[in-house]
């Protein structure tokens, strides 16, 4: 079970855009190997930033509207969103420390 909560197209606006906390969204799909490799890192970051950062996962296969709206054409892609605005985008897999440092430097 993932530490990151799932978000869907229908819950995007209320869960992400209106969040009081900065949000990290992991755009992924079940068939994506690099997405699976990043999964434990996303969970670890969710644990380490509880109360400071909301960490969510959006399955692009089941929820195509939001990825289309944000021009997500490769996965895994991570968006850091604060006050409804995209602050930063990370594309692809990377080592945990680099991933964590990038995310924390943007929030």
N, CA, C and O atoms as a GROMACS GRO file, in nm:
protein
  428
    1UNK      N    1   0.084  -0.119   0.000
    1UNK     CA    2   0.000   0.000   0.000
    1UNK      C    3   0.088   0.125   0.000
    1UNK      O    4   0.180   0.137   0.081
    2UNK      N    5   0.059   0.213  -0.089
    2UNK     CA    6   0.139   0.334  -0.104
    2UNK      C    7   0.109   0.434   0.007
    2UNK      O    8  -0.005   0.446   0.053
    3UNK      N    9   0.211   0.505   0.049
    3UNK     CA   10   0.194   0.614   0.146
    3UNK      C   11   0.135   0.737   0.078
    3UNK      O   12   0.075   0.822   0.144
    4UNK      N   13   0.151   0.746  -0.052
    4UNK     CA   14   0.094   0.857  -0.129
    4UNK      C   15  -0.050   0.823  -0.164
    4UNK      O   16  -0.080   0.713  -0.210
    5UNK      N   17  -0.138   0.918  -0.142
    5UNK     CA   18  -0.280   0.897  -0.172
    5UNK      C   19  -0.304   0.908  -0.323
    5UNK      O   20  -0.229   0.975  -0.394
    6UNK      N   21  -0.408   0.841  -0.370
    6UNK     CA   22  -0.445   0.850  -0.510
    6UNK      C   23  -0.530   0.974  -0.533
    6UNK      O   24  -0.609   1.014  -0.447
    7UNK      N   25  -0.512   1.034  -0.650
    7UNK     CA   26  -0.598   1.144  -0.692
    7UNK      C   27  -0.649   1.110  -0.831
    7UNK      O   28  -0.581   1.043  -0.908
    8UNK      N   29  -0.768   1.157  -0.863
    8UNK     CA   30  -0.830   1.129  -0.993
    8UNK      C   31  -0.860   1.260  -1.065
    8UNK      O   32  -0.849   1.368  -1.008
    9UNK      N   33  -0.897   1.247  -1.192
    9UNK     CA   34  -0.937   1.365  -1.269
    9UNK      C   35  -1.046   1.443  -1.196
    9UNK      O   36  -1.040   1.566  -1.187
   10UNK      N   37  -1.146   1.372  -1.144
   10UNK     CA   38  -1.262   1.438  -1.083
   10UNK      C   39  -1.228   1.505  -0.949
   10UNK      O   40  -1.297   1.598  -0.909
   11UNK      N   41  -1.124   1.459  -0.881
   11UNK     CA   42  -1.087   1.518  -0.752
   11UNK      C   43  -0.971   1.618  -0.762
   11UNK      O   44  -0.931   1.676  -0.661
   12UNK      N   45  -0.919   1.638  -0.882
   12UNK     CA   46  -0.800   1.720  -0.902
   12UNK      C   47  -0.814   1.861  -0.843
   12UNK      O   48  -0.730   1.903  -0.763
   13UNK      N   49  -0.918   1.932  -0.882
   13UNK     CA   50  -0.930   2.072  -0.840
   13UNK      C   51  -0.938   2.086  -0.688
   13UNK      O   52  -0.868   2.169  -0.630
   14UNK      N   53  -1.021   2.005  -0.624
   14UNK     CA   54  -1.036   2.018  -0.478
   14UNK      C   55  -0.916   1.963  -0.402
   14UNK      O   56  -0.877   2.020  -0.300
   15UNK      N   57  -0.856   1.855  -0.450
   15UNK     CA   58  -0.747   1.790  -0.378
   15UNK      C   59  -0.612   1.855  -0.403
   15UNK      O   60  -0.528   1.863  -0.313
   16UNK      N   61  -0.590   1.901  -0.525
   16UNK     CA   62  -0.457   1.955  -0.561
   16UNK      C   63  -0.458   2.108  -0.569
   16UNK      O   64  -0.383   2.174  -0.497
   17UNK      N   65  -0.542   2.162  -0.654
   17UNK     CA   66  -0.537   2.306  -0.679
   17UNK      C   67  -0.579   2.389  -0.558
   17UNK      O   68  -0.533   2.502  -0.542
   18UNK      N   69  -0.665   2.336  -0.474
   18UNK     CA   70  -0.712   2.410  -0.356
   18UNK      C   71  -0.646   2.363  -0.227
   18UNK      O   72  -0.694   2.395  -0.119
   19UNK      N   73  -0.538   2.289  -0.237
   19UNK     CA   74  -0.468   2.238  -0.119
   19UNK      C   75  -0.401   2.351  -0.042
   19UNK      O   76  -0.345   2.444  -0.101
   20UNK      N   77  -0.407   2.342   0.091
   20UNK     CA   78  -0.338   2.439   0.176
   20UNK      C   79  -0.186   2.415   0.178
   20UNK      O   80  -0.108   2.506   0.203
   21UNK      N   81  -0.148   2.291   0.151
   21UNK     CA   82  -0.006   2.253   0.148
   21UNK      C   83   0.043   2.246   0.004
   21UNK      O   84  -0.037   2.227  -0.088
   22UNK      N   85   0.174   2.262  -0.018
   22UNK     CA   86   0.229   2.232  -0.150
   22UNK      C   87   0.202   2.085  -0.181
   22UNK      O   88   0.191   2.003  -0.090
   23UNK      N   89   0.190   2.051  -0.310
   23UNK     CA   90   0.154   1.916  -0.351
   23UNK      C   91   0.258   1.864  -0.450
   23UNK      O   92   0.298   1.934  -0.543
   24UNK      N   93   0.299   1.739  -0.428
   24UNK     CA   94   0.380   1.666  -0.526
   24UNK      C   95   0.290   1.561  -0.586
   24UNK      O   96   0.236   1.477  -0.515
   25UNK      N   97   0.273   1.565  -0.719
   25UNK     CA   98   0.189   1.466  -0.787
   25UNK      C   99   0.279   1.378  -0.874
   25UNK      O  100   0.356   1.427  -0.956
   26UNK      N  101   0.265   1.248  -0.852
   26UNK     CA  102   0.337   1.148  -0.929
   26UNK      C  103   0.244   1.098  -1.038
   26UNK      O  104   0.145   1.030  -1.009
   27UNK      N  105   0.274   1.130  -1.163
   27UNK     CA  106   0.197   1.078  -1.278
   27UNK      C  107   0.262   0.947  -1.318
   27UNK      O  108   0.379   0.945  -1.356
   28UNK      N  109   0.187   0.838  -1.312
   28UNK     CA  110   0.242   0.704  -1.331
   28UNK      C  111   0.140   0.615  -1.401
   28UNK      O  112   0.026   0.654  -1.423
   29UNK      N  113   0.184   0.494  -1.436
   29UNK     CA  114   0.095   0.390  -1.488
   29UNK      C  115   0.150   0.254  -1.443
   29UNK      O  116   0.269   0.239  -1.418
   30UNK      N  117   0.060   0.159  -1.431
   30UNK     CA  118   0.095   0.025  -1.381
   30UNK      C  119   0.202  -0.043  -1.466
   30UNK      O  120   0.287  -0.115  -1.413
   31UNK      N  121   0.199  -0.021  -1.597
   31UNK     CA  122   0.290  -0.089  -1.689
   31UNK      C  123   0.428  -0.022  -1.699
   31UNK      O  124   0.516  -0.074  -1.769
   32UNK      N  125   0.448   0.089  -1.632
   32UNK     CA  126   0.570   0.169  -1.646
   32UNK      C  127   0.677   0.125  -1.546
   32UNK      O  128   0.663   0.145  -1.426
   33UNK      N  129   0.785   0.067  -1.597
   33UNK     CA  130   0.895   0.021  -1.512
   33UNK      C  131   0.960   0.132  -1.431
   33UNK      O  132   0.976   0.117  -1.310
   34UNK      N  133   1.000   0.244  -1.494
   34UNK     CA  134   1.060   0.353  -1.416
   34UNK      C  135   0.964   0.408  -1.309
   34UNK      O  136   1.008   0.453  -1.203
   35UNK      N  137   0.833   0.405  -1.338
   35UNK     CA  138   0.734   0.450  -1.238
   35UNK      C  139   0.739   0.359  -1.116
   35UNK      O  140   0.737   0.406  -1.002
   36UNK      N  141   0.746   0.229  -1.142
   36UNK     CA  142   0.752   0.133  -1.031
   36UNK      C  143   0.882   0.152  -0.952
   36UNK      O  144   0.882   0.139  -0.830
   37UNK      N  145   0.991   0.183  -1.021
   37UNK     CA  146   1.118   0.204  -0.954
   37UNK      C  147   1.113   0.327  -0.863
   37UNK      O  148   1.176   0.328  -0.757
   38UNK      N  149   1.039   0.430  -0.902
   38UNK     CA  150   1.029   0.553  -0.823
   38UNK      C  151   0.925   0.541  -0.710
   38UNK      O  152   0.926   0.622  -0.617
   39UNK      N  153   0.838   0.442  -0.717
   39UNK     CA  154   0.732   0.426  -0.618
   39UNK      C  155   0.780   0.428  -0.473
   39UNK      O  156   0.725   0.502  -0.391
   40UNK      N  157   0.882   0.348  -0.438
   40UNK     CA  158   0.931   0.351  -0.300
   40UNK      C  159   0.987   0.487  -0.259
   40UNK      O  160   0.978   0.526  -0.143
   41UNK      N  161   1.046   0.560  -0.354
   41UNK     CA  162   1.099   0.693  -0.324
   41UNK      C  163   0.986   0.790  -0.295
   41UNK      O  164   0.995   0.874  -0.205
   42UNK      N  165   0.878   0.778  -0.372
   42UNK     CA  166   0.761   0.864  -0.351
   42UNK      C  167   0.703   0.838  -0.212
   42UNK      O  168   0.668   0.931  -0.140
   43UNK      N  169   0.692   0.710  -0.176
   43UNK     CA  170   0.641   0.673  -0.043
   43UNK      C  171   0.731   0.725   0.068
   43UNK      O  172   0.683   0.778   0.168
   44UNK      N  173   0.861   0.710   0.051
   44UNK     CA  174   0.956   0.757   0.151
   44UNK      C  175   0.948   0.907   0.168
   44UNK      O  176   0.950   0.957   0.281
   45UNK      N  177   0.938   0.980   0.058
   45UNK     CA  178   0.925   1.125   0.065
   45UNK      C  179   0.794   1.165   0.132
   45UNK      O  180   0.790   1.262   0.208
   46UNK      N  181   0.687   1.092   0.105
   46UNK     CA  182   0.559   1.119   0.170
   46UNK      C  183   0.572   1.105   0.321
   46UNK      O  184   0.518   1.187   0.396
   47UNK      N  185   0.643   1.002   0.366
   47UNK     CA  186   0.667   0.982   0.510
   47UNK      C  187   0.748   1.097   0.569
   47UNK      O  188   0.714   1.152   0.673
   48UNK      N  189   0.856   1.132   0.501
   48UNK     CA  190   0.950   1.231   0.554
   48UNK      C  191   0.896   1.374   0.551
   48UNK      O  192   0.945   1.459   0.625
   49UNK      N  193   0.796   1.400   0.468
   49UNK     CA  194   0.746   1.537   0.456
   49UNK      C  195   0.602   1.551   0.506
   49UNK      O  196   0.535   1.650   0.478
   50UNK      N  197   0.554   1.451   0.580
   50UNK     CA  198   0.417   1.456   0.632
   50UNK      C  199   0.393   1.587   0.707
   50UNK      O  200   0.473   1.626   0.792
   51UNK      N  201   0.283   1.653   0.673
   51UNK     CA  202   0.250   1.781   0.736
   51UNK      C  203   0.308   1.902   0.666
   51UNK      O  204   0.264   2.014   0.691
   52UNK      N  205   0.407   1.881   0.578
   52UNK     CA  206   0.469   1.991   0.504
   52UNK      C  207   0.438   1.985   0.355
   52UNK      O  208   0.436   2.087   0.287
   53UNK      N  209   0.414   1.863   0.306
   53UNK     CA  210   0.393   1.840   0.163
   53UNK      C  211   0.289   1.730   0.147
   53UNK      O  212   0.296   1.626   0.212
   54UNK      N  213   0.191   1.755   0.060
   54UNK     CA  214   0.093   1.652   0.027
   54UNK      C  215   0.147   1.576  -0.094
   54UNK      O  216   0.178   1.636  -0.197
   55UNK      N  217   0.159   1.443  -0.082
   55UNK     CA  218   0.214   1.361  -0.190
   55UNK      C  219   0.102   1.274  -0.245
   55UNK      O  220   0.041   1.195  -0.173
   56UNK      N  221   0.076   1.288  -0.376
   56UNK     CA  222  -0.033   1.218  -0.441
   56UNK      C  223   0.016   1.145  -0.566
   56UNK      O  224   0.119   1.180  -0.624
   57UNK      N  225  -0.059   1.042  -0.605
   57UNK     CA  226  -0.029   0.967  -0.727
   57UNK      C  227  -0.151   0.972  -0.818
   57UNK      O  228  -0.264   0.957  -0.773
   58UNK      N  229  -0.127   0.995  -0.948
   58UNK     CA  230  -0.234   0.995  -1.046
   58UNK      C  231  -0.203   0.892  -1.154
   58UNK      O  232  -0.104   0.905  -1.225
   59UNK      N  233  -0.288   0.791  -1.165
   59UNK     CA  234  -0.271   0.687  -1.266
   59UNK      C  235  -0.315   0.745  -1.400
   59UNK      O  236  -0.433   0.770  -1.422
   60UNK      N  237  -0.218   0.765  -1.490
   60UNK     CA  238  -0.246   0.830  -1.618
   60UNK      C  239  -0.333   0.746  -1.710
   60UNK      O  240  -0.403   0.798  -1.797
   61UNK      N  241  -0.329   0.616  -1.691
   61UNK     CA  242  -0.410   0.527  -1.776
   61UNK      C  243  -0.558   0.539  -1.741
   61UNK      O  244  -0.644   0.535  -1.829
   62UNK      N  245  -0.588   0.553  -1.612
   62UNK     CA  246  -0.727   0.562  -1.567
   62UNK      C  247  -0.780   0.705  -1.565
   62UNK      O  248  -0.901   0.726  -1.562
   63UNK      N  249  -0.690   0.803  -1.567
   63UNK     CA  250  -0.727   0.945  -1.556
   63UNK      C  251  -0.654   1.026  -1.662
   63UNK      O  252  -0.551   1.088  -1.632
   64UNK      N  253  -0.703   1.028  -1.786
   64UNK     CA  254  -0.630   1.093  -1.894
   64UNK      C  255  -0.649   1.245  -1.902
   64UNK      O  256  -0.569   1.313  -1.967
   65UNK      N  257  -0.751   1.300  -1.838
   65UNK     CA  258  -0.782   1.443  -1.854
   65UNK      C  259  -0.676   1.536  -1.796
   65UNK      O  260  -0.630   1.628  -1.863
   66UNK      N  261  -0.637   1.512  -1.671
   66UNK     CA  262  -0.538   1.599  -1.607
   66UNK      C  263  -0.403   1.592  -1.677
   66UNK      O  264  -0.344   1.696  -1.704
   67UNK      N  265  -0.352   1.472  -1.708
   67UNK     CA  266  -0.224   1.470  -1.782
   67UNK      C  267  -0.232   1.547  -1.914
   67UNK      O  268  -0.136   1.614  -1.952
   68UNK      N  269  -0.344   1.538  -1.984
   68UNK     CA  270  -0.359   1.612  -2.109
   68UNK      C  271  -0.359   1.762  -2.082
   68UNK      O  272  -0.299   1.839  -2.158
   69UNK      N  273  -0.425   1.805  -1.977
   69UNK     CA  274  -0.433   1.948  -1.942
   69UNK      C  275  -0.295   2.006  -1.913
   69UNK      O  276  -0.269   2.122  -1.943
   70UNK      N  277  -0.207   1.924  -1.854
   70UNK     CA  278  -0.074   1.973  -1.815
   70UNK      C  279   0.036   1.932  -1.913
   70UNK      O  280   0.153   1.958  -1.888
   71UNK      N  281  -0.001   1.869  -2.023
   71UNK     CA  282   0.096   1.833  -2.125
   71UNK      C  283   0.191   1.723  -2.082
   71UNK      O  284   0.307   1.721  -2.124
   72UNK      N  285   0.145   1.633  -1.998
   72UNK     CA  286   0.228   1.521  -1.953
   72UNK      C  287   0.233   1.419  -2.065
   72UNK      O  288   0.132   1.357  -2.099
   73UNK      N  289   0.352   1.401  -2.124
   73UNK     CA  290   0.364   1.305  -2.234
   73UNK      C  291   0.471   1.199  -2.210
   73UNK      O  292   0.502   1.120  -2.299
   74UNK      N  293   0.528   1.199  -2.089
   74UNK     CA  294   0.624   1.096  -2.049
   74UNK      C  295   0.601   1.068  -1.901
   74UNK      O  296   0.571   1.158  -1.823
   75UNK      N  297   0.617   0.941  -1.864
   75UNK     CA  298   0.604   0.907  -1.723
   75UNK      C  299   0.724   0.824  -1.679
   75UNK      O  300   0.780   0.751  -1.761
   76UNK      N  301   0.766   0.832  -1.554
   76UNK     CA  302   0.702   0.914  -1.452
   76UNK      C  303   0.733   1.063  -1.470
   76UNK      O  304   0.844   1.101  -1.507
   77UNK      N  305   0.634   1.143  -1.443
   77UNK     CA  306   0.650   1.288  -1.434
   77UNK      C  307   0.596   1.330  -1.298
   77UNK      O  308   0.495   1.278  -1.251
   78UNK      N  309   0.664   1.423  -1.237
   78UNK     CA  310   0.625   1.474  -1.106
   78UNK      C  311   0.604   1.624  -1.118
   78UNK      O  312   0.690   1.696  -1.168
   79UNK      N  313   0.488   1.671  -1.072
   79UNK     CA  314   0.462   1.814  -1.067
   79UNK      C  315   0.460   1.859  -0.922
   79UNK      O  316   0.402   1.792  -0.836
   80UNK      N  317   0.524   1.972  -0.896
   80UNK     CA  318   0.516   2.035  -0.765
   80UNK      C  319   0.423   2.155  -0.784
   80UNK      O  320   0.451   2.246  -0.862
   81UNK      N  321   0.312   2.153  -0.710
   81UNK     CA  322   0.208   2.254  -0.726
   81UNK      C  323   0.183   2.323  -0.593
   81UNK      O  324   0.168   2.257  -0.490
   82UNK      N  325   0.179   2.455  -0.595
   82UNK     CA  326   0.149   2.532  -0.475
   82UNK      C  327   0.054   2.644  -0.515
   82UNK      O  328   0.076   2.713  -0.615
   83UNK      N  329  -0.050   2.662  -0.435
   83UNK     CA  330  -0.150   2.766  -0.462
   83UNK      C  331  -0.207   2.754  -0.603
   83UNK      O  332  -0.234   2.855  -0.668
   84UNK      N  333  -0.224   2.631  -0.649
   84UNK     CA  334  -0.283   2.606  -0.780
   84UNK      C  335  -0.190   2.625  -0.899
   84UNK      O  336  -0.232   2.608  -1.013
   85UNK      N  337  -0.064   2.659  -0.873
   85UNK     CA  338   0.032   2.685  -0.980
   85UNK      C  339   0.144   2.581  -0.981
   85UNK      O  340   0.192   2.540  -0.876
   86UNK      N  341   0.184   2.539  -1.100
   86UNK     CA  342   0.296   2.446  -1.112
   86UNK      C  343   0.426   2.522  -1.086
   86UNK      O  344   0.459   2.617  -1.156
   87UNK      N  345   0.499   2.478  -0.983
   87UNK     CA  346   0.627   2.541  -0.949
   87UNK      C  347   0.743   2.475  -1.022
   87UNK      O  348   0.840   2.541  -1.058
   88UNK      N  349   0.731   2.342  -1.042
   88UNK     CA  350   0.843   2.268  -1.101
   88UNK      C  351   0.794   2.135  -1.155
   88UNK      O  352   0.695   2.080  -1.108
   89UNK      N  353   0.865   2.085  -1.255
   89UNK     CA  354   0.834   1.954  -1.314
   89UNK      C  355   0.962   1.871  -1.317
   89UNK      O  356   1.069   1.919  -1.356
   90UNK      N  357   0.949   1.744  -1.276
   90UNK     CA  358   1.059   1.648  -1.282
   90UNK      C  359   1.013   1.535  -1.374
   90UNK      O  360   0.903   1.482  -1.356
   91UNK      N  361   1.095   1.498  -1.470
   91UNK     CA  362   1.059   1.391  -1.563
   91UNK      C  363   1.162   1.279  -1.551
   91UNK      O  364   1.283   1.304  -1.554
   92UNK      N  365   1.113   1.156  -1.537
   92UNK     CA  366   1.200   1.039  -1.533
   92UNK      C  367   1.240   1.000  -1.393
   92UNK      O  368   1.210   1.068  -1.295
   93UNK      N  369   1.309   0.887  -1.386
   93UNK     CA  370   1.355   0.836  -1.257
   93UNK      C  371   1.491   0.895  -1.224
   93UNK      O  372   1.567   0.934  -1.313
   94UNK      N  373   1.520   0.900  -1.095
   94UNK     CA  374   1.648   0.952  -1.049
   94UNK      C  375   1.676   0.899  -0.909
   94UNK      O  376   1.586   0.848  -0.843
   95UNK      N  377   1.800   0.912  -0.861
   95UNK     CA  378   1.832   0.866  -0.726
   95UNK      C  379   1.750   0.941  -0.621
   95UNK      O  380   1.712   1.057  -0.641
   96UNK      N  381   1.723   0.873  -0.509
   96UNK     CA  382   1.635   0.931  -0.408
   96UNK      C  383   1.684   1.066  -0.356
   96UNK      O  384   1.606   1.160  -0.348
   97UNK      N  385   1.811   1.077  -0.322
   97UNK     CA  386   1.861   1.202  -0.263
   97UNK      C  387   1.846   1.320  -0.359
   97UNK      O  388   1.812   1.430  -0.316
   98UNK      N  389   1.870   1.298  -0.487
   98UNK     CA  390   1.853   1.404  -0.585
   98UNK      C  391   1.704   1.442  -0.597
   98UNK      O  392   1.669   1.560  -0.601
   99UNK      N  393   1.619   1.341  -0.602
   99UNK     CA  394   1.474   1.363  -0.609
   99UNK      C  395   1.427   1.443  -0.489
   99UNK      O  396   1.358   1.544  -0.503
  100UNK      N  397   1.465   1.398  -0.372
  100UNK     CA  398   1.424   1.466  -0.247
  100UNK      C  399   1.475   1.611  -0.244
  100UNK      O  400   1.400   1.703  -0.211
  101UNK      N  401   1.602   1.629  -0.277
  101UNK     CA  402   1.662   1.763  -0.275
  101UNK      C  403   1.590   1.857  -0.372
  101UNK      O  404   1.564   1.973  -0.340
  102UNK      N  405   1.558   1.807  -0.491
  102UNK     CA  406   1.487   1.890  -0.589
  102UNK      C  407   1.350   1.930  -0.537
  102UNK      O  408   1.313   2.047  -0.543
  103UNK      N  409   1.276   1.833  -0.486
  103UNK     CA  410   1.141   1.862  -0.435
  103UNK      C  411   1.148   1.961  -0.320
  103UNK      O  412   1.076   2.062  -0.321
  104UNK      N  413   1.232   1.936  -0.221
  104UNK     CA  414   1.238   2.022  -0.104
  104UNK      C  415   1.287   2.163  -0.138
  104UNK      O  416   1.247   2.260  -0.073
  105UNK      N  417   1.370   2.175  -0.239
  105UNK     CA  418   1.420   2.309  -0.277
  105UNK      C  419   1.311   2.393  -0.345
  105UNK      O  420   1.323   2.515  -0.354
  106UNK      N  421   1.204   2.327  -0.392
  106UNK     CA  422   1.099   2.398  -0.466
  106UNK      C  423   0.979   2.434  -0.378
  106UNK      O  424   0.896   2.517  -0.417
  107UNK      N  425   0.969   2.372  -0.261
  107UNK     CA  426   0.854   2.402  -0.177
  107UNK      C  427   0.895   2.504  -0.073
  107UNK      O  428   0.812   2.545   0.010
   0.00000   0.00000   0.00000
